Amino acid sequence: MLKENIEKIFNNYLNSRNESFANHPIAAVLRNNLPKDLESLTENPNKYKFAGSAGQGNWTHSPWVAVFNKKITTSAQSGYYIVYLFREDMKGVYLSLNQGMTDIRNQTSSNVETKEILRSQASDFRHKLQGNLLDNFLDEIDLGVINSPNAPFYEAGNIIAKYYSAENLPSEDVLESDFRDFLSIYDLLAGESVLTIITDANAIENAQNRFIKVLKSRSTKNVSAKAGFQGGQESGEVHWVDDLGIWFMTRKIDGSRYWNGFGITEPSEGAGLIITTEINFPIQGIDRRIAGTFVTDGEEIYVAHRGKLGGNYSKKFFDENYHGKWTKIQDGDRESEVVLIGGLNDPKLPEKVSQFVFEVDRMKTGRTTPIISSKKSFNVYLKEHGYLFSPEIIENFLLSLKVKPFVILTGNSGTGKTKLAQLFAQYLMRKEGNNENSIITKVKPNLSSIKYSAWTLDRSDLEPLHLDLEKNFDIKVGEIPAKAKLSMSPRLWYEDPDSKIKSMLENLANTDPDKEIELKLITESIDESNYEIVSVGANWTENRHLLGFHNVINSKYQTTPALNLILQASNDKTNPYFMILDEMNLSHVERYFADFLSAMESDEPIHLHKNDNLEIPQELEIPLNLLVLGTVNIDETTYMFSPKVLDRANTIEFSTYPAMNYMLSEQDTENPSGNIKYLENPLSDIKTRNFTINDLKEKFKDVKINSSDYLWEVLAGEINSFQLALGKAGFDFGFRVINEILRFMYVAWVYEGKQEVWDNWMRYFDAQVKQKMLPKLHGSQRVLEEVLRDLFELCYIDTVDSPPRYFEELSSDPSVKYVQSALKIQEMDKVLNEQRYVSFIN
């Protein structure tokens, strides 16, 4: 995101200066996009103000984006601040710790004097920071000044800087890391990096209460259980946070500490649980034997951990194995380093606690992926709706969406292609409310609820249902007329065939009769739909069928459901929206979809009309959160795809599901084994879509497939071999396909936990051979027979002596590297032998 927006300035700013300033999108990148990028990278953004400028009323020659510590300054006129300063010729940008010059200039007699004061103060600042600066920081900057009146003062005011050339802009990770380094230096200069331990007993108690309150607000289940390390356990109430995959238990040990234990397996009533880690706090004062401590910078209170795990795990073990960042604190009469987990005011504190717990689990067990409850997975959601797909199909589908917002689903009619896309959209829509749209109230385990299996609810809880529980009437009592109100109390009756609810209520009635139990009334979604199924017509010959048109007769714009969905997505960019093109090859795809494809690829808008008076915008930008899914059937009424379309999509093939397995539900519905939260969020890691070959090489540089072979080198060899084999028939591929294959491999690697030795890489490369390389194949026996054999051999470890059609039991053959691709090639070889012609989409 940061890199992408900086590149937009480099590539467009000089030309934009010749265009109208008002409402220009490049000015918006400086004022809005880049400041938001920096805000998202800042741990405690409330301490800062984020701003950018392209000029005031007219284009400036020196655009900038800055971060102001509110204690120091809130503008570029005074104090000191972090700022990205673009050269006037757009050949580079400086990340600078700089000074405000307006106030100084107002107090001096000349510009020369102003610049002398700025340079002198900059030298003083550098002296204060001595010992905290790296050698590669710049004392001086050159903004290429020709026209800018302010740039010379920015040059004089520079304290330290880093320079990024437009021709060699580093990766997103490097840019983000540099910004955080500058922010740390900024805070150090502002005197805010000194974190001190809270020692007051009342302050520690308040912080502990706030910490637990935050965690309990995310709790989804409470049970009575035992928890501890091996050899000793204590009974108590255990709180489970389902979406974070952790439980916690807390109590105060008088005269000793506040005890907070955490674990990662979902608890059940009466179970014995093993603690993954503790985050305990002393009752008062400083106690370095206790793992946790609260620290403060004077504004925020942070949860910190000393790296003491207890048991058989020494502090040295933690120091050597912890992969996160250490932070210096003033620890009484000495300096110490701690792990800063998160601030009590940070809305992401529960997520950060979860990350820390899983990091400790990784250190202890070597496990690289969280163990998270499967009950809310998309896989299970599909089965609940009567649709069965292999976990690999689901993984391939979801990973493909993360790499490119365009996926083609092909297969026989009725195999669930459209339904898979529709159900995923519905699943995400429901998931926004913990997978449920519900009314939540509290009930107690009273005798009536046990005896009659019912509760009387408060009418106010049911207001969202708009039930008519009161009605006025005219009545007669005998012959006397009167006014009356009929008022009904809602009574909820529950079914409990296995007496599980009754058993729980009886237990609570005996042990804790005043305990309030959360009761959810699960309702249908009332949100606006996040998807649209667009049925493609055989007469679609231009984009007006998809995006509408300006009707010059009535001077209105004729919209379409697809256009309305795109506009809706543009106004809600935090959530994914799905456009499902059903039977998209009933017409020539290029005729109605070419503009759309080009816009998705280039980030350029689509021109809709030229009328200034219409509500519909003249140009349509395709938002990043719009995901396009095309379903394909092949028969005499449909058309083949061109390479232009296939190159830009992952093509996923759906096989007919065995009737016996479907009817008997013989399907493994266990969750896919990786990071489910990452997999099921198509907008997470969205920057991956724009990773360059150099970005990807940097990401994979240390990843191996075994003790000696590096993944990047192996992938380069494998991709090259397939490229050469396909090239024999004119189906080789270029940069776009290579980049998208590697991006898919990257998100698959992240999904599987970023393993240093990734031994499961072939499963995902197999998917890319089938989804990205094979779909363009079509032709006669003369053209394809040898090519299919060569491709089949590439799927094998050993040399292949016979045509693919003669091989048996490929799925269980240990010599096959890429099973799904080999099976597809074998199927195509059989069709080619029988019909003398074959295509991937038969």
Stockholm file with secondary structure:
# STOCKHOLM 1.0

chainA/1-842         MLKENIEKIFNNYLNSRNESFANHPIAAVLRNNLPKDLESLTENPNKYKFAGSAGQGNWTHSPWVAVFNKKITTSAQSGYYIVYLFREDMKGVYLSLNQGMTDIRNQTSSNVETKEILRSQASDFRHKLQGNLLDNFLDEIDLGVINSPNAPFYEAGNIIAKYYSAENLPSEDVLESDFRDFLSIYDLLAGESVLTIITDANAIENAQNRFIKVLKSRSTKNVSAKAGFQGGQESGEVHWVDDLGIWFMTRKIDGSRYWNGFGITEPSEGAGLIITTEINFPIQGIDRRIAGTFVTDGEEIYVAHRGKLGGNYSKKFFDENYHGKWTKIQDGDRESEVVLIGGLNDPKLPEKVSQFVFEVDRMKTGRTTPIISSKKSFNVYLKEHGYLFSPEIIENFLLSLKVKPFVILTGNSGTGKTKLAQLFAQYLMRKEGNNENSIITKVKPNLSSIKYSAWTLDRSDLEPLHLDLEKNFDIKVGEIPAKAKLSMSPRLWYEDPDSKIKSMLENLANTDPDKEIELKLITESIDESNYEIVSVGANWTENRHLLGFHNVINSKYQTTPALNLILQASNDKTNPYFMILDEMNLSHVERYFADFLSAMESDEPIHLHKNDNLEIPQELEIPLNLLVLGTVNIDETTYMFSPKVLDRANTIEFSTYPAMNYMLSEQDTENPSGNIKYLENPLSDIKTRNFTINDLKEKFKDVKINSSDYLWEVLAGEINSFQLALGKAGFDFGFRVINEILRFMYVAWVYEGKQEVWDNWMRYFDAQVKQKMLPKLHGSQRVLEEVLRDLFELCYIDTVDSPPRYFEELSSDPSVKYVQSALKIQEMDKVLNEQRYVSFIN
#=GR chainA/1-842 SS CHHHHHHHHHHHHHHHTTSCCTTCHHHHIIIIIHHHHHHHTCSSGGGEEEEEESCSSSCCSSCEEEEEETTTCSSTTSSEEEEEEECTTSSEEEEEEEECCHHHHHTSSSHHHHHHHHHHHHHHHHHHTTTSCCTTCBSCCCCCCSSCSSHHHHHHHCSEEEEEEGGGCCCHHHHHHHHHHHHHHHHHHTTCCCCEECCCHHHHHHHHHHHHHHHHTTCCEEEEEEEESTTCCEEEEEEEETTTTEEEEEEEETTTEEEEEEECSCCCTTCEEECSEECCEESSSCCTTSSEEEEESSSCEEEEECSCCBTTBCHHHHHHHCCSCCEEEEETTEEEEEEEEEETTCTTHHHHHHHHHHHHHHHHHCCCSCCCCSTTCHHHHHHHTTCCCCHHHHHHHHHHHHHCSEEEEEESTTSSHHHHHHHHHHHHHHHTTTTCEEEEEEECCCHHHHHHSEEECCGGGGGGGTCCCEEEEEEEETTEEEEEEEECCCEEECCCTTCHHHHHHHHHHHHCTTCCEEEEEEECCCSCCSEEEEECCTTCCSTHHHHCEEETTTTEEECCHHHHHHHHHHHCTTSCEEEEEETGGGSCHHHHHHHHHHHHHHCCCEECCCCTTCSSCSEECCCTTEEEEEEECCSTTCCCCCHHHHHTSEEEEECCCCHHHHHHTCCCCCCCSSCHHHHTCTTTTGGGGGCCHHHHHHHHTTCBSSSSCBHHHHHHHHHHHHHHHHHTTTCCCCHHHHHHHHHHHHHHHHHTTCCSBCTTHHHHHHHHIIIIISTTCEEEHHHHHHHHHHHHHHTBSSCCCSCGGGCCCGGGCTTBSSHHHHHHHHHHHHHHHHHSEEESCC
#=GC SS_cons         CHHHHHHHHHHHHHHHTTSCCTTCHHHHIIIIIHHHHHHHTCSSGGGEEEEEESCSSSCCSSCEEEEEETTTCSSTTSSEEEEEEECTTSSEEEEEEEECCHHHHHTSSSHHHHHHHHHHHHHHHHHHTTTSCCTTCBSCCCCCCSSCSSHHHHHHHCSEEEEEEGGGCCCHHHHHHHHHHHHHHHHHHTTCCCCEECCCHHHHHHHHHHHHHHHHTTCCEEEEEEEESTTCCEEEEEEEETTTTEEEEEEEETTTEEEEEEECSCCCTTCEEECSEECCEESSSCCTTSSEEEEESSSCEEEEECSCCBTTBCHHHHHHHCCSCCEEEEETTEEEEEEEEEETTCTTHHHHHHHHHHHHHHHHHCCCSCCCCSTTCHHHHHHHTTCCCCHHHHHHHHHHHHHCSEEEEEESTTSSHHHHHHHHHHHHHHHTTTTCEEEEEEECCCHHHHHHSEEECCGGGGGGGTCCCEEEEEEEETTEEEEEEEECCCEEECCCTTCHHHHHHHHHHHHCTTCCEEEEEEECCCSCCSEEEEECCTTCCSTHHHHCEEETTTTEEECCHHHHHHHHHHHCTTSCEEEEEETGGGSCHHHHHHHHHHHHHHCCCEECCCCTTCSSCSEECCCTTEEEEEEECCSTTCCCCCHHHHHTSEEEEECCCCHHHHHHTCCCCCCCSSCHHHHTCTTTTGGGGGCCHHHHHHHHTTCBSSSSCBHHHHHHHHHHHHHHHHHTTTCCCCHHHHHHHHHHHHHHHHHTTCCSBCTTHHHHHHHHIIIIISTTCEEEHHHHHHHHHHHHHHTBSSCCCSCGGGCCCGGGCTTBSSHHHHHHHHHHHHHHHHHSEEESCC
//
